[in-house]
């Protein structure tokens, strides 16, 4: 079976690596740590469309990402959400939020300036999260770009 990221996710993120079920992406938006999990199953739109065992795996992988974000950043809140209004492929956002970030206390969508990291800065941030996530059993880091 092949797996392809939606073109919008491909354009707006960088691959950090893979868990058994999900690909882990880093948003290019320079608001702070914003990781995205995408189950590696084509044409998947909703969590409840997964078999029960994969739902449990998704929650496990999501919890690992949230825990790493929390412990690594001292964030005021970890926002987790699966919206999919513009990108129908199931993807779950994990965003470390801080009381002093540009969008606080509102959602990040529509409340930032949309500034993206440069290529070098993006790779530095990716390397940090590859290192952090490598502590989680089952995570396989992507090769550096």
C-alpha positions, 0 to 999 in steps of 0.5 A: 500500500502506498501513502501520500501526504495531501499537497497542502501538508506537503507544502506547509510542513517538513517530515520529522519521522514516523511512528508505527501508524503516523507520519510526524510533521513540523509546521513551517509556521514560526509560531512555536512548536507545532507538530502534526500526526498523519496516519499513513493510510490513504483516503482516511478522513476521520478518526472513527474510520480507523479500526479500534486497534488503530484508534488506540495506536493513534491515541498512544502516538498523540499522547507521546507527542503531547507529552514531549511537547509539554516536557520540552517547552513548559507550554501553558497549554498543549492544543490538540485538534483534527479540523480538516476543513481545508485538508480532508486527509486526517491529520492531528495538530499538536501545538504548544501554546504560550500566554505570550504567543501571537494568537493567545488566547485565541486559536492559531488559525486566522490569528497569526501573521503566517510567517514561516521559518527559513529553510535553515531554521526549519531544519534546526527545529526539525533536528531538535524534535527528531532528537526529542521524539527519538526517545519514544519507542517506535519512532523512526527519524526521517533523514535530514534534508 
